[in-house]
């Protein structure tokens, strides 16, 4: 069993936080608010690097299920597949991601990141979320949505026709809602407009995480203009 990345001697990493959303949804604000949790280290975007690891493990798991149920001789095209421990491979990928990408500092209790590059995953997104749920230590998913009309008006999407983007946003939000409903203990869905109107809506999220809600720290962040 691989020791949870970020857990030093005498301390234990409480869990892994994933902020899952799309571009121009207000995710940087949510990232900052989650950093008010004592001992939280929530990194920004990494270009979707974790998706590449998922894409490495997925065909291997499929091949193992089809060709690795029994050992094969040296002259067989799938020789050696039965000896592969796919779960161990996936856990090691997660460990490398934690150590090299998230780089948890000493004393970190919650470690994670926010990413917006998920629309292109389409129907594979639920499978990716289950991969993360399976291989990371005590995972928790915070989904972030925003009014689709406002998202499409952003200059971030200037080169993408609204008729193309809207269906992708709708599909993503459906996945966010379904996953949150099916896994309420490890997931929470935030609506940007509701958050801006009343940050107190985050209290149930902090309660799920078993962490204090610092109203003063939240108010300070809400009053600060983001540099980007």
Residue pairs with C-beta under 8 A, 6 or more apart in sequence:
2 91
2 92
2 94
2 95
4 12
4 13
4 98
4 137
5 13
5 95
5 98
5 99
5 102
5 104
5 111
5 137
6 13
6 41
6 98
6 102
6 104
6 105
6 108
6 111
7 13
8 106
8 107
11 107
13 104
13 108
13 109
13 110
13 111
13 137
13 138
14 39
14 109
14 110
14 138
15 109
15 110
15 137
15 138
15 139
15 140
15 209
16 98
16 110
16 111
16 112
16 132
16 136
16 137
16 138
16 139
16 140
17 34
17 40
17 42
17 110
17 111
17 112
17 113
17 140
17 142
18 112
18 113
18 114
18 115
18 132
18 139
18 140
18 141
18 142
19 27
19 30
19 31
19 34
19 42
19 112
19 113
19 114
19 115
19 142
19 144
20 114
20 115
20 118
20 129
20 141
20 142
20 143
20 144
20 176
21 27
21 30
21 114
21 115
21 116
21 118
21 143
21 144
21 145
22 116
22 118
22 119
22 151
22 168
22 169
22 172
23 116
23 151
23 154
23 156
23 157
24 146
24 150
24 151
24 154
24 156
24 157
25 116
25 144
25 145
25 146
25 151
25 192
26 144
26 146
26 192
26 195
26 196
27 114
27 116
27 144
28 44
28 114
28 226
28 228
29 192
29 195
29 221
29 222
29 226
30 114
30 142
30 144
30 190
30 195
31 42
31 44
31 114
32 221
33 199
33 202
33 218
33 221
33 222
34 40
34 42
34 110
34 112
34 142
35 41
35 42
36 214
36 217
36 218
36 221
37 109
37 110
37 206
37 209
37 211
37 212
38 109
38 211
38 212
39 107
39 108
39 109
39 110
40 108
40 109
40 110
40 111
41 102
41 104
41 105
41 108
41 110
41 111
41 112
42 110
42 111
42 112
42 113
42 114
43 101
43 102
43 103
43 112
43 113
43 114
44 113
44 114
45 113
45 114
45 115
45 116
45 117
46 101
46 113
46 115
47 117
48 115
48 117
48 118
49 97
49 101
50 97
50 101
50 115
50 132
51 117
51 121
51 128
53 93
53 94
53 96
53 97
54 127
54 128
54 131
54 132
56 93
57 86
57 89
57 90
57 93
57 131
58 127
58 131
60 84
60 86
60 89
61 86
61 90
63 78
63 81
64 81
64 84
64 86
67 78
67 81
68 78
68 81
68 82
68 84
69 82
70 82
71 82
71 83
72 78
72 79
72 80
72 81
72 82
73 79
87 134
87 135
90 131
90 134
90 135
91 135
93 135
94 135
94 136
98 104
98 111
98 136
101 113
102 111
102 112
102 113
104 111
110 209
110 211
112 140
118 125
118 128
118 172
119 165
119 168
119 169
119 172
121 128
122 168
122 171
125 172
125 175
126 175
126 178
126 179
129 141
129 175
129 179
132 139
132 141
133 139
133 141
133 183
133 186
139 186
140 186
140 187
140 188
140 208
140 209
141 179
141 180
141 183
141 186
141 187
141 188
142 187
142 188
142 190
142 205
143 176
143 177
143 179
143 180
143 187
143 188
143 189
143 190
144 190
144 192
145 173
145 176
145 189
145 190
145 191
145 192
146 191
146 192
146 193
147 192
147 193
148 165
148 166
148 169
148 170
151 157
151 165
151 169
152 162
152 165
152 166
152 169
157 165
176 189
177 189
179 187
180 187
180 188
180 189
185 208
188 204
188 205
188 208
190 201
190 202
190 205
194 201
195 201
195 202
196 222
199 215
199 218
199 219
199 222
200 215
202 213
202 218
203 213
206 212
206 213
207 213
